Amino acid sequence: MHEKVYWLIGFLALYWGYCLYWGVAGARTAKTASDYFIAGRRLPLWVFVLAATAASFSGWTFMGHPGLVFRDGFQYAYASFYAITIPFTGVLFLKRQWMLGKRFGYVTPGEMMYDYFRSDTMRLLVVLVAVLYSVPYLGVQFGAAGSLFSVVTDGAVSKVAGMTLFGLVVLFYVASGGLRAVAYVQTLQCVLLAGGIATVGVIALDTLGGWDGLIGGLAQLGASEVGQYGTTQGLGGGDHNAYFAIPGVIQMTAGLGVEDPVGGVWTGVMILTYMFALMGIQASPAFSMWSFSNTNPKPFAPQQVWASAFGIGLVMFVFTAIQGVGANLLGGNPLVNEAGIPQSLGAVQDYMAAHGGALPLPPEIAGDPDSVVPHYFNLIADSLPWLVGLLAVCAFAAMESTGTAYVTTVSGIVTRDLYLRFLNRHAGHAVQKTVGRVTVAVVVAVALVVAAVSSDALVLLGGLAVAFGLQMVPALAAVCWFPWITGTGVVLGLIAGLIAVALTDSLGLALFGDVLPWGRWPLTIHSAGWGIAVNLVVCALVSAVTQTRAARQHRQRFHDFLDGHAGLPAHKRVLVPVAWAVTILWFVLAIGPGAVIGNQIFGDPAAGPEGWLFGIPSIWAWQLLFWALGVAVMWLLAYKMEMSTIPGRDIETVVDDAEPLPQRVGA
């Protein structure tokens, strides 16, 4: 057995020991249902900042994201902007949800939606969205963890055995300790996630011979026409190597879908709507419960601006980009190899001389982009086996981070919004915790079974999870901002949005492909974009015709409370239109149709470093520029516009979260 396996076992023992410790510690402190499901509303600031960041970015960020940058180049690297768009949803909704949770003692978003809309249907839809989100998301993480176990142990541990072991650890500490245990484990997971991404980026850069080797290889690649999609062929984004340019604003391809893109699928509107999909992470029911778990909103702004937008954004725009694009220069792309680009780089020549003529990365990874990161591990397996073990644990932690966040919250949602509401309204704390633990076990078991027997179907559902989560936005917008939106409008809009998402993605094609007149992601618009468009239209139209005076007065009570405690001081209200104008402009130029400007504004991709204004390809410079501007926009909204700061007035709790639901406001 290779030495790296022993290091992996040692680091896993330490990591899992930490997980199990917090499972036991969380169980000891979870005296009430509130303690178990939302950590008694007492998560420390630093714990929420790190834990919420880990919950927002999964193993896909660690493993899958670099693989797609490798396959599609810098046009896909715009997806790294989800470091900003994911917490942007939190800026819009988390503070106001916390205020309502503090005021009325909500433990789940279903309780909040029920009180606000007076609708059990809305509560049940929240349960549905939570389950649709958590089960496939967790299953994808289990499957990926099992595969990595098998790869790192050179097949000594099978995929099924690896994912089962992984699942048992998750089951123990999540079921035992609830959200508090998950949060404290995720503080470590956040550090491992960011540190692991940066370390793999350094390995890639070192293998290329440093910065000069990277830039030299990019210059040759930019001047060529080789790659996954060839050139963009002048479709609104110039005629450049597709690794270095967005292929226009929008495309109408064969069958209206993205099966036959010219110059790549990542058009301006595709990037924008894909970012919409990922905004669904902090719009999902899970993050509503995370908002309720805090003593006050003080952690929201540092998590959104500094931990996520700045910190995770930095490692993705720099180190993930180096990993992904660098893999094309290290032998992973047969088309690039045939052009002789890797073989012309000095560091690669030295590697080949020392390894019998083999390139650093095998060309087989072109057929399996997700294997890019594990193959970077293999580059140091002989020289630094301990680091391979540590990096593998970083990957496992990343895979675990998001899945566990959704498992613990879906257990609370099922317990409170199904069992407590419809089966036993007066269940005590011990019964609620027991039901929650049983729910965790069921979710973990289902995710493991589905991941083991139907990985293809699971990937389809996993890809839809965040798009489904985005469909909660109109409901959250109603509760937090717009009293004119009615419960009927939200319910019908949510249902229509979920259907639209399914019919414009792989699931719809798998079920109804013979009758649908379009392909996946019609007009290079992601299914989340189609879903939220249909959702908003239906929601607005139905709300316009279902207004009643009594219901509007009831909803207005919530908004009067929010406005009275979270309203801006008079001297800042003049900044509101400026703040939103800046935000919309950033969305258009950074991740929307205007992003095509970045293709060549700082130099033609074929010009090389002498013709690149900042010494790097124009598209990369544009991404880094708007990443920095995006951090500034997030700061403006979260801090200056006070959308994520502590309310100016103290909030008095009028309903305790231990009271039976019939005694709650609006019941």
MOMO-V276716 format. One record per helix or strand. SS is the DSSP state (@ for helix, = for strand). FROM is the first residue (numbers start at 0). TO is the last residue. If there is no record, write none. Layout:
[[SS & FROM & TO] [SS & FROM & TO]]
This chain:
[[@ & 2 & 28] [@ & 32 & 40] [= & 42 & 42] [@ & 44 & 55] [@ & 58 & 71] [@ & 73 & 103] [@ & 108 & 116] [@ & 119 & 151] [@ & 158 & 206] [@ & 210 & 221] [= & 230 & 230] [= & 240 & 240] [@ & 241 & 243] [@ & 253 & 255] [@ & 267 & 282] [@ & 284 & 291] [= & 293 & 293] [@ & 297 & 327] [@ & 333 & 337] [@ & 341 & 343] [@ & 345 & 353] [@ & 362 & 366] [@ & 368 & 378] [@ & 384 & 422] [@ & 428 & 452] [@ & 454 & 469] [@ & 472 & 479] [@ & 486 & 502] [@ & 505 & 511] [@ & 521 & 523] [@ & 526 & 544] [@ & 548 & 565] [@ & 569 & 572] [@ & 575 & 590] [@ & 592 & 598] [@ & 617 & 639] [@ & 660 & 662]]
